[in-house]
Amino acid sequence: MKRFFITLAYNGKNYVGWQLQPNVMSVQQKMQEALSTLLRKPIGIVGAGRTDAGVHAKIMVAHFDWEGDPFNAKNLIVKLNGFLPKDIAVTDIYQVKPDIHARFSAISRTYRYYVTTQKDPFLYELKHRVFFVPDISLMNKLCEILKEYEDFTSFSKLHSNVKTNNCRIEEAFWEKTENDYVFTITANRFLRNMVRAIVGTLLEAGRGRLDEEGFRRIIEAKNRNLAGTSAPAHALFLENIIYPLDIRLEEK
């Protein structure tokens, strides 16, 4: 049995997220259907994580196992991109060590959230428009506070079936570019809805409704009801996933 990583990008607008769910369309389902059709065997695929409904991925990584005849990865990429809908694109397929797992072997994940103060008829589906000028200095001060904590229950979707709400945030910061504000966050793992809840809360601070002391109280309370409203999904992108350097097997 050989294990392969597959990297892809997708626009999440038309999907309930990555994860398979009954009676609705997910990216995982589309990928499994395409691989199974082209390889002529039922293929299960495991993603590096689940993105929420409407969230996009510039890089998603998944793995699948294969014990059939060898295939040409480049040809399979071409065929997959011809078979998949226009909002999903496969970028690479390569063999990895059999004990490498797309989800559990990942070292970190990076998300970015895009906020704009400008009305843009071409990008309104990919950015969250706000009608105030955010206080980026204060928001960045709160980002530094985030890195002091590990339990992010206050920013997790209620009743999520996870063993722990602990995450290790490596970086979190806002950058301003003309009329846009971009939030970048990297962590070893993320809870469901976590990034959008953090963004919504930071934007409350950015418009003068929350200070540093109040932000600490929200985190320490471990109560989702005290944090801000989740920012809309359409402006959130999974940007990168990092793995150990030695996972890839050279082609023979």
C-alpha positions in Angstrom: 0.0 0.0 0.0 1.4 3.4 -1.0 0.4 6.7 0.4 0.2 9.8 -1.6 -0.2 13.5 -0.7 -2.4 15.6 -2.9 -2.4 19.4 -2.7 -5.3 21.5 -4.0 -6.9 24.9 -3.9 -10.6 25.7 -3.8 -13.1 28.5 -3.6 -15.4 27.4 -0.8 -18.4 29.4 -1.8 -20.5 26.5 -3.0 -19.4 24.0 -0.3 -20.3 23.2 3.3 -16.5 23.0 3.9 -14.0 20.3 3.4 -15.6 17.6 5.5 -18.0 15.0 4.2 -21.5 15.6 5.4 -24.8 13.8 4.5 -27.0 15.3 1.9 -24.8 18.4 1.2 -21.8 19.0 -1.1 -18.3 19.1 0.4 -14.9 19.5 -1.2 -13.9 16.1 0.2 -16.8 14.4 -1.5 -15.9 16.0 -4.9 -12.3 14.9 -4.5 -13.2 11.3 -3.6 -15.6 11.1 -6.5 -13.0 12.3 -9.0 -10.2 10.1 -7.7 -12.5 7.0 -7.6 -13.7 7.6 -11.1 -10.3 8.2 -12.7 -8.5 5.4 -10.7 -11.5 3.0 -11.1 -11.4 2.0 -7.5 -13.2 3.4 -4.4 -10.8 6.0 -2.9 -11.0 7.6 0.5 -9.2 10.8 1.1 -8.2 12.4 4.4 -7.7 16.2 4.7 -5.3 18.2 6.8 -8.3 19.7 8.6 -11.8 20.9 8.1 -12.6 24.3 6.8 -16.0 25.9 7.6 -18.7 26.4 5.1 -17.8 29.1 2.6 -14.1 29.2 3.7 -11.5 29.0 0.9 -8.1 27.2 0.7 -5.1 28.4 -1.3 -3.4 25.3 -0.1 -5.2 22.2 1.3 -3.3 18.9 1.7 -4.9 15.5 1.8 -3.7 11.9 1.6 -5.0 8.8 -0.1 -3.7 5.2 -0.2 -3.2 3.2 -3.3 -2.3 -0.4 -4.0 -3.1 -0.7 -7.7 -1.0 -0.3 -10.7 1.4 2.6 -10.8 0.1 5.9 -12.2 1.7 8.9 -13.7 1.2 11.8 -11.2 1.4 14.6 -13.8 -1.2 12.9 -16.0 -3.5 12.3 -13.1 -3.3 16.0 -12.1 -4.3 17.0 -15.6 -7.2 14.5 -15.7 -8.4 15.5 -12.2 -8.4 19.2 -13.2 -10.5 18.3 -16.3 -12.9 16.3 -14.2 -13.3 18.6 -11.1 -15.5 21.7 -11.1 -13.9 25.0 -11.9 -13.8 26.0 -8.2 -11.4 23.2 -7.2 -7.8 22.8 -8.6 -5.3 20.1 -7.9 -1.7 21.4 -7.9 0.5 18.4 -7.0 0.5 14.7 -6.2 3.5 12.9 -4.7 4.2 9.8 -2.7 5.0 10.1 1.0 6.2 7.7 3.7 3.4 5.3 4.7 3.2 6.6 8.3 2.7 10.2 7.3 -0.8 11.5 7.9 -2.2 14.7 6.3 -3.8 15.8 9.5 -1.7 14.4 12.4 1.7 14.9 10.8 1.2 18.6 10.1 3.3 20.9 12.2 1.4 24.2 11.6 -1.4 25.8 9.6 -1.7 29.4 8.5 -4.9 31.3 7.8 -5.4 34.8 6.5 -8.5 37.0 6.8 -9.1 39.9 4.4 -10.9 43.0 5.5 -11.5 46.1 3.4 -13.0 49.6 3.9 -13.6 50.0 0.1 -16.5 49.0 -2.0 -15.2 46.7 -4.7 -17.6 45.1 -7.2 -14.9 42.5 -8.2 -13.7 41.3 -4.8 -16.7 41.7 -2.5 -17.1 37.9 -2.4 -13.5 37.4 -1.1 -13.2 40.3 1.4 -15.2 41.4 4.4 -16.1 45.1 4.1 -16.3 47.2 7.2 -17.6 50.7 7.6 -15.1 52.1 10.0 -11.3 52.5 10.1 -9.9 49.8 12.3 -7.4 50.6 15.1 -4.7 48.3 13.8 -2.3 49.3 16.6 -4.7 48.1 19.3 -5.7 45.0 17.3 -2.0 44.0 17.1 -1.6 44.5 20.8 -4.4 42.0 21.4 -2.7 39.6 19.0 0.3 39.5 21.2 -2.0 38.7 24.1 -3.4 35.7 22.1 0.1 34.1 22.2 0.1 34.1 26.0 -2.8 31.6 26.2 -3.4 28.0 25.1 -7.1 27.4 25.9 -9.3 29.0 23.3 -12.7 27.7 24.4 -14.1 31.3 24.1 -13.4 31.2 20.3 -14.6 27.7 19.6 -17.9 26.6 18.1 -20.1 25.4 20.9 -20.6 21.7 21.4 -17.7 20.7 19.2 -16.6 17.1 19.6 -12.9 17.6 20.4 -10.8 16.3 23.3 -9.1 19.6 24.0 -9.5 23.3 23.2 -5.8 23.9 23.6 -3.9 25.4 20.7 -0.4 26.9 20.4 -0.5 30.1 18.4 2.9 30.9 16.9 2.1 34.2 15.2 -0.9 36.5 14.9 -0.8 40.0 13.4 -2.6 42.5 11.2 -1.1 44.4 8.2 -2.5 47.3 6.3 -2.3 47.6 2.6 -4.0 50.7 1.1 -7.7 50.1 1.9 -7.3 46.6 3.1 -6.4 45.0 6.5 -5.1 41.4 6.4 -5.0 39.2 9.5 -2.5 36.3 9.6 -2.5 33.6 12.2 -0.4 30.5 12.5 -0.9 27.7 15.0 -0.3 24.0 15.5 -4.1 23.4 15.3 -7.3 25.3 15.1 -10.8 24.8 16.6 -13.9 24.9 14.6 -14.8 28.6 13.9 -11.8 29.7 15.9 -10.2 32.1 13.4 -13.5 33.8 12.5 -14.4 34.2 16.1 -11.0 35.8 16.9 -11.3 38.1 13.9 -14.8 39.2 14.9 -13.6 39.9 18.4 -10.5 41.8 17.3 -12.7 43.9 15.0 -14.8 44.9 18.0 -11.6 46.2 19.5 -10.7 47.9 16.3 -13.9 50.0 16.4 -13.4 51.0 20.0 -15.7 48.5 21.8 -13.1 46.4 23.5 -9.8 47.0 25.3 -6.9 44.8 26.4 -8.3 44.0 29.8 -11.7 43.1 28.3 -9.9 40.9 25.7 -8.1 39.0 28.5 -11.4 38.5 30.4 -13.0 37.0 27.3 -10.2 34.4 26.9 -10.0 33.5 30.5 -13.7 33.1 30.9 -13.7 30.2 28.4 -17.2 31.2 27.3 -18.0 31.6 23.6 -21.0 33.8 24.4 -18.6 36.6 25.7 -16.6 36.8 22.5 -17.5 38.8 19.4 -19.7 37.6 16.5 -17.8 35.4 14.1 -16.6 37.3 11.0 -18.2 36.1 7.7 -16.7 33.0 6.1 -16.2 34.3 2.6 -13.0 36.4 3.5 -11.1 33.6 5.2 -8.4 31.5 3.4 -6.4 28.6 4.5 -3.0 29.8 3.2 -0.4 27.2 4.1 0.3 23.9 5.9 3.8 22.9 7.1 5.1 19.3 7.4 8.4 17.8 8.4 11.0 18.1 5.6 11.6 14.4 5.2 8.1 13.1 4.4 8.4 12.8 0.6 9.6 9.7 -1.2 11.7 10.2 -4.3 10.2 8.8 -7.5 12.0 5.7 -8.8 
